[in-house]
């Protein structure tokens, strides 16, 4: 079963983060793909993913690509279902330190405008410390 980008965005607009679960090996796949990266099966079902996760890593971006205003914090968050998400941590870059690793975050998202290098508008995940 495919989860197309438009459908994924529509689900986000309704407050749901969707992924896929492999019926062959049980892996949860995010972002959605046509085949399971673990076993190669295409027997996949849609699943709703958690809106909370654990902060695993972050970096402060001080020299940003064109169109972005530094500084900002990019973080990696692990979902309880297994996949990892990358997005922006909603806090001041001056307030981050290694004590944040392992903290629980709530997951949100925002639309971002496309630039001359992208194929149009996109979505960025956002993380708020609990």
C-alpha positions, 0 to 999 in steps of 0.5 A: 500500500502506498502513502502518497505525499499529498495523502501524507500532508492531508493526514498531517493537516488533520493532526495525524503522522502516518507511516507504514508497517511491514506485514512481513517483518513488522518494521515501521517505515517512515518516511513512507516508502514503496518497499520495506527497507528491512526485508524488501516486502511491499505488503505494507499497511498504513499506521498512525505514529506517535505525536511524542518522541525522545530527543536523541541528538541536535545541532545548532545551525549558525551558517544556514542555506540560502533562505533560512535565518540562523541560528536555529536548532535541528534535532533528531527524535526517535519515535516509540515505534522505532523510526527517527524524525529530523526537524526543528527544536523549538527553543533558543540556540543559546538554551541547548546543551547535552542535558536535553538528550533523552528528553521527551518532545511533542511533535508538530509541523509547519509548512515551509516555502520552497526556494530556487533549489526545491521542488516547491513547498514542503513540511518541516517537523517541529519539536517542543520540549515537554 
